[in-house]
Amino acid sequence: PWVLDNFAWLFVIAADVFLILSLYLALGRYGRIRLGGDDARPEFRNFSWIAMMFSAGMGIGLIFYGVGEPVAHYLSPPPGSGARPRTEGAASAAMQYSFFHWTLTPWAIYGIAG
């Protein structure tokens, strides 16, 4: 709890830095680098590739934790959220943490660290 109480802001900022760096790399000049040889062609279309990445990265986790994580945070709010269990504040904190865990930030971390 001490680390979360004192450094929770650092985790959020670090995730945001990963997101900004990912966007910079994808949308900047590095995003135009062709992977493979000069005549390499993509094996899959964009939609198919995105669907495979989504399924591999989120698949069962999103199906199970899509409901389980907000409920768990609602019943036992994360340290540092300042919310009491089973209150409107706990519901708000639960959704905030769930959106943080299941939107663009984890993909940015996977892309940079992976």
Short mmCIF file of the C-alpha atoms (twelve columns), coordinates in Angstrom:
data_MODEL
# 
_entry.id   MODEL 
# 
loop_
_atom_site.group_PDB 
_atom_site.id 
_atom_site.type_symbol 
_atom_site.label_atom_id 
_atom_site.label_alt_id 
_atom_site.label_comp_id 
_atom_site.label_asym_id 
_atom_site.label_seq_id 
_atom_site.Cartn_x 
_atom_site.Cartn_y 
_atom_site.Cartn_z 
_atom_site.pdbx_PDB_model_num 
ATOM 1   C CA . PRO A 1   0.000   0.000   0.000   1 
ATOM 2   C CA . TRP A 2   2.846   2.457   0.712   1 
ATOM 3   C CA . VAL A 3   4.057   2.342   -2.890  1 
ATOM 4   C CA . LEU A 4   0.542   2.892   -4.265  1 
ATOM 5   C CA . ASP A 5   -0.226  5.623   -1.746  1 
ATOM 6   C CA . ASN A 6   2.929   7.532   -2.656  1 
ATOM 7   C CA . PHE A 7   3.608   6.614   -6.269  1 
ATOM 8   C CA . ALA A 8   0.264   5.827   -7.940  1 
ATOM 9   C CA . TRP A 9   0.662   9.014   -9.974  1 
ATOM 10  C CA . LEU A 10  3.928   7.641   -11.376 1 
ATOM 11  C CA . PHE A 11  2.224   4.512   -12.738 1 
ATOM 12  C CA . VAL A 12  -0.371  6.640   -14.535 1 
ATOM 13  C CA . ILE A 13  2.246   8.997   -15.958 1 
ATOM 14  C CA . ALA A 14  4.427   6.065   -17.070 1 
ATOM 15  C CA . ALA A 15  1.470   4.498   -18.902 1 
ATOM 16  C CA . ASP A 16  0.745   7.856   -20.550 1 
ATOM 17  C CA . VAL A 17  4.388   8.158   -21.626 1 
ATOM 18  C CA . PHE A 18  4.164   4.700   -23.224 1 
ATOM 19  C CA . LEU A 19  0.990   5.783   -25.040 1 
ATOM 20  C CA . ILE A 20  2.544   9.015   -26.333 1 
ATOM 21  C CA . LEU A 21  5.707   7.180   -27.408 1 
ATOM 22  C CA . SER A 22  3.634   4.548   -29.227 1 
ATOM 23  C CA . LEU A 23  1.665   7.219   -31.075 1 
ATOM 24  C CA . TYR A 24  4.879   9.042   -31.972 1 
ATOM 25  C CA . LEU A 25  6.445   5.871   -33.353 1 
ATOM 26  C CA . ALA A 26  3.314   4.779   -35.233 1 
ATOM 27  C CA . LEU A 27  2.387   8.145   -36.726 1 
ATOM 28  C CA . GLY A 28  5.898   9.533   -37.243 1 
ATOM 29  C CA . ARG A 29  8.540   8.590   -39.779 1 
ATOM 30  C CA . TYR A 30  9.194   5.250   -38.033 1 
ATOM 31  C CA . GLY A 31  5.618   4.177   -38.712 1 
ATOM 32  C CA . ARG A 32  6.343   4.132   -42.446 1 
ATOM 33  C CA . ILE A 33  9.161   1.585   -42.217 1 
ATOM 34  C CA . ARG A 34  8.224   -1.532  -44.157 1 
ATOM 35  C CA . LEU A 35  8.812   -4.735  -42.255 1 
ATOM 36  C CA . GLY A 36  10.292  -7.486  -44.395 1 
ATOM 37  C CA . GLY A 37  12.066  -7.067  -47.708 1 
ATOM 38  C CA . ASP A 38  11.469  -4.377  -50.313 1 
ATOM 39  C CA . ASP A 39  8.867   -6.524  -52.127 1 
ATOM 40  C CA . ALA A 40  7.313   -7.962  -48.938 1 
ATOM 41  C CA . ARG A 41  3.528   -7.926  -48.997 1 
ATOM 42  C CA . PRO A 42  1.280   -8.171  -45.935 1 
ATOM 43  C CA . GLU A 43  -0.014  -11.667 -45.285 1 
ATOM 44  C CA . PHE A 44  -3.259  -10.332 -43.774 1 
ATOM 45  C CA . ARG A 45  -5.473  -7.336  -44.420 1 
ATOM 46  C CA . ASN A 46  -5.570  -4.592  -41.772 1 
ATOM 47  C CA . PHE A 47  -8.921  -5.664  -40.337 1 
ATOM 48  C CA . SER A 48  -7.831  -9.302  -40.031 1 
ATOM 49  C CA . TRP A 49  -4.543  -8.330  -38.407 1 
ATOM 50  C CA . ILE A 50  -6.234  -5.988  -35.894 1 
ATOM 51  C CA . ALA A 51  -8.814  -8.676  -35.073 1 
ATOM 52  C CA . MET A 52  -6.044  -11.218 -34.419 1 
ATOM 53  C CA . MET A 53  -4.100  -8.780  -32.213 1 
ATOM 54  C CA . PHE A 54  -7.237  -7.907  -30.269 1 
ATOM 55  C CA . SER A 55  -8.160  -11.564 -29.791 1 
ATOM 56  C CA . ALA A 56  -4.654  -12.577 -28.747 1 
ATOM 57  C CA . GLY A 57  -4.144  -9.641  -26.417 1 
ATOM 58  C CA . MET A 58  -7.553  -9.288  -24.854 1 
ATOM 59  C CA . GLY A 59  -9.403  -12.526 -25.637 1 
ATOM 60  C CA . ILE A 60  -10.307 -14.405 -22.493 1 
ATOM 61  C CA . GLY A 61  -9.085  -11.632 -20.200 1 
ATOM 62  C CA . LEU A 62  -11.694 -9.187  -21.432 1 
ATOM 63  C CA . ILE A 63  -14.454 -11.789 -21.399 1 
ATOM 64  C CA . PHE A 64  -13.733 -12.799 -17.810 1 
ATOM 65  C CA . TYR A 65  -12.427 -9.560  -16.312 1 
ATOM 66  C CA . GLY A 66  -14.765 -7.306  -18.293 1 
ATOM 67  C CA . VAL A 67  -17.291 -7.870  -15.503 1 
ATOM 68  C CA . GLY A 68  -15.053 -9.344  -12.802 1 
ATOM 69  C CA . GLU A 69  -12.627 -6.447  -12.476 1 
ATOM 70  C CA . PRO A 70  -15.185 -3.651  -11.951 1 
ATOM 71  C CA . VAL A 71  -17.127 -5.818  -9.494  1 
ATOM 72  C CA . ALA A 72  -13.956 -6.665  -7.559  1 
ATOM 73  C CA . HIS A 73  -12.968 -2.985  -7.398  1 
ATOM 74  C CA . TYR A 74  -16.503 -2.017  -6.390  1 
ATOM 75  C CA . LEU A 75  -16.476 -4.488  -3.495  1 
ATOM 76  C CA . SER A 76  -12.878 -3.681  -2.511  1 
ATOM 77  C CA . PRO A 77  -11.743 -0.320  -3.945  1 
ATOM 78  C CA . PRO A 78  -8.084  -0.012  -4.926  1 
ATOM 79  C CA . PRO A 79  -5.748  1.575   -2.374  1 
ATOM 80  C CA . GLY A 80  -5.375  5.275   -2.929  1 
ATOM 81  C CA . SER A 81  -8.787  5.691   -4.557  1 
ATOM 82  C CA . GLY A 82  -10.257 7.086   -1.342  1 
ATOM 83  C CA . ALA A 83  -13.518 5.231   -1.942  1 
ATOM 84  C CA . ARG A 84  -15.419 3.107   0.549   1 
ATOM 85  C CA . PRO A 85  -16.684 -0.306  -0.615  1 
ATOM 86  C CA . ARG A 86  -20.133 -0.515  -2.211  1 
ATOM 87  C CA . THR A 87  -20.601 3.224   -2.653  1 
ATOM 88  C CA . GLU A 88  -21.020 5.450   -5.682  1 
ATOM 89  C CA . GLY A 89  -17.381 6.473   -5.251  1 
ATOM 90  C CA . ALA A 90  -16.334 2.820   -5.373  1 
ATOM 91  C CA . ALA A 91  -18.356 2.313   -8.570  1 
ATOM 92  C CA . SER A 92  -16.698 5.339   -10.155 1 
ATOM 93  C CA . ALA A 93  -13.209 4.208   -9.105  1 
ATOM 94  C CA . ALA A 94  -13.956 0.677   -10.346 1 
ATOM 95  C CA . MET A 95  -14.871 1.920   -13.813 1 
ATOM 96  C CA . GLN A 96  -11.891 4.299   -13.946 1 
ATOM 97  C CA . TYR A 97  -9.465  1.501   -13.125 1 
ATOM 98  C CA . SER A 98  -11.151 -0.864  -15.572 1 
ATOM 99  C CA . PHE A 99  -11.002 1.646   -18.423 1 
ATOM 100 C CA . PHE A 100 -7.354  2.323   -17.595 1 
ATOM 101 C CA . HIS A 101 -6.582  -1.410  -17.674 1 
ATOM 102 C CA . TRP A 102 -8.533  -2.289  -20.837 1 
ATOM 103 C CA . THR A 103 -8.165  0.621   -23.291 1 
ATOM 104 C CA . LEU A 104 -5.164  2.012   -25.187 1 
ATOM 105 C CA . THR A 105 -2.628  2.132   -22.358 1 
ATOM 106 C CA . PRO A 106 -1.990  -1.623  -22.087 1 
ATOM 107 C CA . TRP A 107 -1.609  -1.867  -25.871 1 
ATOM 108 C CA . ALA A 108 0.950   0.939   -25.772 1 
ATOM 109 C CA . ILE A 109 2.900   -0.841  -23.035 1 
ATOM 110 C CA . TYR A 110 2.730   -4.157  -24.947 1 
ATOM 111 C CA . GLY A 111 3.964   -2.451  -28.103 1 
ATOM 112 C CA . ILE A 112 6.920   -0.679  -26.516 1 
ATOM 113 C CA . ALA A 113 7.985   -3.320  -23.995 1 
ATOM 114 C CA . GLY A 114 7.127   -6.339  -26.143 1 
# 
